[in-house]
Amino acid sequence: MGEPREHRLATPDGELCWFEWGEAFDRPSVLLLHATGFHARLWDQVVAALPAGTHVVAPDSRGHGRSAKPASLSDWAATSDFLLPLIDRFAGTRFVGCGHSMGGYLLTRLAAERPQAFRHLILIDPVIMPPEFYVDVAGQPVPDPAEHPVARRRNRWDGWEAMNAHFASRPPYANWRPEVLADYCRFGLLPAADGEGWELACPPALEASVYLGALRTKPHGWFDRIAASISVIRARTGERDGNLDFSVSPTWPGLGAALGAKRDEQWAELSHFIPMEAPERLADLIAAEL
């Protein structure tokens, strides 16, 4: 599919960066939403495996990549609504939406807010929990992101090659396709503010605020406004070793039934990082819905 075109879109909540392959025409387009801490160009290998000429739109979510950086990302509904101007820009276009992890959560809200825009949703191991897991946070402050372990991630790098070499033999990155890891590193750094080296495009404290907000906005109330058909793809199951263990699926096993999904599958040989481990298989699934 070649290199994408990079665009910027002004929104009420800051600039939205998005990437585009192909041109919109009379068949559905593809919308790809990435996971927490990542960016739109992590989809490059999935896009490369799609049929030639497929129109693809992949944004950097709020606080990620080259999009605007707010003070916090604890409000997942606001993170989703940041993308609505992009959906509205393509009014009249029907999307097959594919969202991974947090991206799957965001996709459900976009499809509820703009039901006419979506033909089908593919939720890849979305971080949606049972209804009883969500807490009433009215009036409660968000915990300090600095106290979360993700906030202590290494932020400064000499370049993407050094970052790639550092992660190549470490889990979970060692299980990713090497070319996907290279895309993560190559496009996941921005010039440091002080001009010395490079920094993560999703600052660690912002990424930490995403995790701290994961159970503060209950999505189940908008499920009945989704008009599109749905596929839920889950990774292997097992006991999680803490909230940051993504070797197994974090997805509520009852989600497919709650959404009335037409497809509810477990890809048991894969971890939560399905797009990074099996991009061609995922591309085939997307192509089948076009």
PEURHU-V905630 format. One record per residue. N is the residue number from 1. PHI is phi in radians with two decimals (NA if undefined). PSI is psi in degrees with one decimal (NA if undefined). OMEGA is omega in whole degrees, -180 to 180 (* if undefined). Layout:
n->(N | N)
phi->(PHI | PHI)
psi->(PSI | PSI)
omega->(OMEGA | OMEGA)
This chain:
n->(1 | 2 | 3 | 4 | 5 | 6 | 7 | 8 | 9 | 10 | 11 | 12 | 13 | 14 | 15 | 16 | 17 | 18 | 19 | 20 | 21 | 22 | 23 | 24 | 25 | 26 | 27 | 28 | 29 | 30 | 31 | 32 | 33 | 34 | 35 | 36 | 37 | 38 | 39 | 40 | 41 | 42 | 43 | 44 | 45 | 46 | 47 | 48 | 49 | 50 | 51 | 52 | 53 | 54 | 55 | 56 | 57 | 58 | 59 | 60 | 61 | 62 | 63 | 64 | 65 | 66 | 67 | 68 | 69 | 70 | 71 | 72 | 73 | 74 | 75 | 76 | 77 | 78 | 79 | 80 | 81 | 82 | 83 | 84 | 85 | 86 | 87 | 88 | 89 | 90 | 91 | 92 | 93 | 94 | 95 | 96 | 97 | 98 | 99 | 100 | 101 | 102 | 103 | 104 | 105 | 106 | 107 | 108 | 109 | 110 | 111 | 112 | 113 | 114 | 115 | 116 | 117 | 118 | 119 | 120 | 121 | 122 | 123 | 124 | 125 | 126 | 127 | 128 | 129 | 130 | 131 | 132 | 133 | 134 | 135 | 136 | 137 | 138 | 139 | 140 | 141 | 142 | 143 | 144 | 145 | 146 | 147 | 148 | 149 | 150 | 151 | 152 | 153 | 154 | 155 | 156 | 157 | 158 | 159 | 160 | 161 | 162 | 163 | 164 | 165 | 166 | 167 | 168 | 169 | 170 | 171 | 172 | 173 | 174 | 175 | 176 | 177 | 178 | 179 | 180 | 181 | 182 | 183 | 184 | 185 | 186 | 187 | 188 | 189 | 190 | 191 | 192 | 193 | 194 | 195 | 196 | 197 | 198 | 199 | 200 | 201 | 202 | 203 | 204 | 205 | 206 | 207 | 208 | 209 | 210 | 211 | 212 | 213 | 214 | 215 | 216 | 217 | 218 | 219 | 220 | 221 | 222 | 223 | 224 | 225 | 226 | 227 | 228 | 229 | 230 | 231 | 232 | 233 | 234 | 235 | 236 | 237 | 238 | 239 | 240 | 241 | 242 | 243 | 244 | 245 | 246 | 247 | 248 | 249 | 250 | 251 | 252 | 253 | 254 | 255 | 256 | 257 | 258 | 259 | 260 | 261 | 262 | 263 | 264 | 265 | 266 | 267 | 268 | 269 | 270 | 271 | 272 | 273 | 274 | 275 | 276 | 277 | 278 | 279 | 280 | 281 | 282 | 283 | 284 | 285 | 286 | 287 | 288 | 289 | 290)
phi->(NA | 1.35 | -1.33 | -1.41 | -1.63 | -1.67 | -2.21 | -2.22 | -2.29 | -1.31 | -2.24 | -1.04 | -1.92 | 1.95 | -1.32 | -1.91 | -1.67 | -2.53 | -2.09 | -2.43 | -2.03 | 1.22 | -2.28 | -1.19 | -2.59 | -1.51 | -2.09 | -1.03 | -1.65 | -2.03 | -1.96 | -2.06 | -2.08 | -1.47 | -1.58 | -0.98 | 1.43 | -1.88 | -2.83 | -1.10 | -1.33 | -1.20 | -1.52 | -0.94 | -1.30 | -1.16 | -1.06 | -1.07 | -1.63 | -1.35 | -1.00 | -0.96 | 1.55 | -1.08 | -1.50 | -2.23 | -2.14 | -2.39 | -1.60 | -1.43 | -1.12 | -0.91 | 1.45 | -2.09 | 0.95 | -1.84 | -1.45 | -1.00 | -1.90 | -1.38 | -1.28 | -2.63 | -2.13 | -1.32 | -1.65 | -1.19 | -1.12 | -1.14 | -1.09 | -1.19 | -1.12 | -0.98 | -1.53 | -1.04 | -1.05 | -1.23 | -1.07 | -1.15 | -1.07 | -1.81 | -0.92 | 1.69 | -1.50 | -1.82 | -1.84 | -1.63 | -1.66 | -2.31 | -2.22 | -1.84 | 1.01 | -0.96 | -1.04 | -1.17 | -1.03 | -1.04 | -1.09 | -1.09 | -1.24 | -1.02 | -1.22 | -1.33 | -1.35 | -2.30 | -1.06 | -1.26 | -1.53 | -2.15 | -1.60 | -2.69 | -2.04 | -2.02 | -1.76 | -1.67 | 0.78 | -1.20 | -1.50 | -2.10 | -1.75 | -1.05 | -0.94 | -1.25 | -1.33 | -1.42 | -1.88 | -1.45 | -1.89 | -0.96 | 1.38 | -1.61 | -1.26 | -1.33 | -1.01 | -1.17 | -1.00 | -1.08 | -1.48 | -1.50 | -1.04 | -1.10 | -1.13 | -1.71 | -1.05 | -1.13 | -1.85 | -1.78 | -2.40 | -1.32 | 2.99 | -1.18 | -1.12 | -1.14 | -1.12 | -1.08 | -1.11 | -1.14 | -1.56 | -1.00 | -1.84 | -1.88 | -1.24 | -1.52 | -1.12 | -1.11 | -1.63 | -1.37 | -1.06 | -0.96 | -1.23 | -1.24 | -1.06 | -1.08 | -1.11 | -1.02 | -1.30 | -1.08 | -1.82 | -1.72 | -2.14 | -2.21 | -0.97 | -1.12 | -1.06 | -1.56 | 1.42 | -1.86 | 1.36 | -2.32 | -2.26 | -1.04 | -1.23 | -1.96 | -0.96 | -0.95 | -1.16 | -1.17 | -1.04 | -1.06 | -1.15 | -1.09 | -1.08 | -1.19 | -1.70 | -1.04 | -1.96 | -1.69 | -2.26 | -1.37 | -1.52 | -1.08 | -1.18 | -1.78 | -1.02 | -1.29 | -1.66 | -1.42 | -1.69 | -1.27 | -1.25 | -2.39 | -2.06 | -2.03 | -2.04 | -2.01 | -1.40 | -1.02 | -1.79 | 2.83 | -1.31 | -1.45 | -1.63 | 1.66 | -1.21 | -1.79 | -1.56 | -1.93 | -1.23 | -2.23 | -1.26 | -1.61 | -1.36 | -1.00 | -1.06 | -1.53 | -1.11 | -0.99 | -1.14 | -1.12 | -1.61 | 1.12 | -1.09 | -1.37 | -2.37 | -2.41 | -2.15 | -1.95 | -1.68 | -1.22 | -1.52 | -2.04 | -1.47 | -0.99 | -1.54 | -1.03 | -1.10 | -1.48 | -1.74 | -2.46 | -1.10 | -1.19 | -1.10 | -1.18 | -1.06 | -1.09 | -1.14 | -1.10 | -1.06 | -1.14 | -1.69 | -1.42)
psi->(-11.6 | -173.9 | 144.4 | 166.0 | 133.3 | 131.9 | 160.1 | 140.2 | 125.0 | 131.4 | 165.9 | -19.7 | 20.5 | 177.8 | 135.7 | 122.4 | 133.6 | 156.7 | 148.6 | 132.2 | 141.0 | -168.1 | 144.4 | 135.9 | -149.3 | 10.9 | 166.7 | 149.1 | 170.7 | 130.9 | 126.7 | 125.0 | 124.8 | 174.9 | 173.1 | 133.2 | -2.3 | -153.2 | 170.0 | -32.0 | -3.8 | -11.0 | -1.2 | -41.3 | -30.3 | -46.2 | -40.4 | -26.4 | -2.5 | 160.3 | 141.9 | 137.3 | -3.9 | 133.6 | 121.9 | 135.5 | 127.2 | 108.6 | 155.6 | 120.2 | 163.0 | 129.3 | -2.1 | 157.0 | -126.2 | 10.5 | 169.2 | 144.5 | 104.5 | -178.5 | -29.6 | 154.9 | 28.6 | -18.6 | 98.7 | -30.2 | -41.3 | -37.2 | -39.0 | -47.5 | -23.6 | -28.9 | -8.7 | -39.4 | -29.0 | -42.5 | -43.1 | -29.0 | -29.0 | 35.4 | 130.9 | -17.2 | 139.5 | 129.3 | 142.4 | 111.1 | 138.8 | 119.6 | 135.5 | 130.2 | -119.9 | -35.9 | -33.4 | -41.7 | -50.3 | -37.9 | -38.1 | -38.9 | -41.9 | -42.0 | -27.6 | -37.4 | -30.3 | 66.1 | -28.5 | -13.3 | -9.8 | 131.7 | -40.4 | 146.7 | 133.2 | 110.5 | 110.2 | 102.5 | 55.9 | 144.7 | 72.4 | 123.7 | 171.1 | 151.4 | -36.5 | -11.6 | -21.8 | 141.7 | 153.3 | 110.2 | 12.9 | 121.6 | -3.1 | 132.5 | 153.8 | 135.1 | 156.2 | 118.4 | -27.6 | -20.4 | -10.0 | 141.0 | -29.5 | -29.6 | -15.8 | 12.6 | 149.4 | 126.1 | -29.3 | 134.2 | 152.9 | -23.0 | 170.8 | -30.0 | -40.4 | -40.3 | -43.1 | -45.5 | -36.7 | -40.9 | -17.6 | -32.8 | 7.9 | 138.6 | 147.1 | -4.7 | -27.2 | -19.9 | -5.6 | 157.2 | 134.9 | -37.0 | -29.0 | -42.8 | -40.3 | -40.6 | -41.4 | -46.1 | -43.6 | -41.1 | 1.9 | 10.4 | 147.4 | 153.6 | 135.1 | 147.7 | -30.6 | 4.5 | 1.1 | 102.0 | -152.6 | 152.5 | 156.2 | 137.3 | -20.4 | 101.9 | 139.6 | -38.4 | -36.3 | -43.0 | -41.2 | -37.9 | -28.6 | -49.7 | -38.7 | -22.4 | 3.7 | -30.0 | 20.1 | -14.3 | 107.3 | 121.9 | -14.6 | -26.2 | -19.9 | 0.0 | -37.2 | -4.9 | -1.2 | 123.6 | -21.8 | 153.7 | 160.3 | 140.7 | 135.6 | 123.4 | 122.1 | 149.0 | -176.2 | 151.0 | 163.1 | 177.0 | 125.5 | 137.7 | 67.2 | 167.6 | -16.1 | 12.6 | 108.4 | 21.3 | -20.8 | 169.4 | 135.5 | 0.6 | 137.7 | 120.9 | -23.2 | 5.5 | -44.5 | -44.9 | -40.3 | -31.0 | -5.8 | 36.7 | 140.2 | -22.2 | 128.2 | 99.3 | 150.6 | 122.6 | 81.9 | -13.8 | -1.9 | 152.8 | -173.4 | -24.5 | 55.7 | -47.9 | -25.4 | -24.0 | -28.3 | 61.3 | -36.1 | -40.4 | -40.7 | -39.7 | -39.8 | -39.2 | -42.9 | -46.5 | -32.7 | -20.5 | -1.4 | NA)
omega->(179 | -178 | 179 | 171 | 179 | -179 | 171 | -180 | 177 | 177 | 177 | -178 | 178 | -175 | 179 | 176 | 177 | -176 | -174 | 173 | 177 | -178 | 177 | 175 | -166 | 171 | -174 | 171 | -180 | 174 | -177 | -179 | -173 | -178 | 178 | 175 | -175 | -176 | -173 | -174 | 171 | 178 | -172 | -176 | 173 | -180 | -179 | -178 | 177 | 177 | 180 | 177 | 178 | 177 | -175 | 175 | -179 | 179 | 163 | -180 | 178 | 180 | -176 | 174 | -177 | 176 | -176 | -179 | 176 | 179 | -177 | 176 | -176 | 179 | -176 | 177 | 178 | 177 | 177 | -175 | 174 | -177 | -177 | 177 | 177 | 177 | -179 | 178 | -180 | 179 | -177 | 176 | 176 | -176 | 155 | -177 | 177 | -180 | -180 | 174 | 175 | 179 | 176 | 176 | -179 | -178 | 179 | 180 | 177 | -179 | 176 | -180 | -179 | -174 | -179 | -174 | -172 | 176 | -178 | 176 | 173 | -177 | -176 | 180 | -176 | 179 | 175 | -174 | 174 | -176 | -175 | 180 | -175 | -172 | 174 | -174 | -179 | 178 | -179 | 179 | 175 | 177 | -179 | 180 | -179 | -180 | -178 | -178 | -180 | -180 | -179 | 175 | 174 | -174 | -172 | -179 | 176 | -179 | -176 | 180 | 178 | 178 | 179 | 180 | -179 | -174 | -169 | -178 | -176 | 175 | 2 | -172 | -180 | 180 | 179 | 169 | -178 | -179 | 177 | 177 | 178 | 177 | 178 | -177 | -175 | -176 | -177 | 178 | 175 | 177 | -180 | -176 | -179 | 178 | -179 | 176 | -171 | 179 | 179 | -179 | 169 | -177 | -176 | 180 | 176 | 177 | 179 | -180 | 175 | -179 | -179 | 179 | -170 | -177 | -178 | 180 | -176 | -175 | -170 | -179 | 179 | -178 | -174 | 176 | 179 | -179 | -176 | 169 | -169 | 167 | 174 | 179 | -177 | 177 | 178 | 178 | -180 | 179 | 180 | 177 | -178 | -175 | -179 | 176 | -180 | 173 | 177 | -174 | 172 | -171 | 173 | -179 | -180 | -174 | -179 | 179 | -179 | -180 | -174 | -175 | 176 | 179 | 177 | -171 | 171 | 175 | -163 | 179 | -174 | 174 | 177 | -175 | -176 | -179 | -178 | -177 | -176 | -176 | -179 | 179 | 178 | 178 | 178 | 179 | 178 | -177 | -180 | -180 | -178 | *)
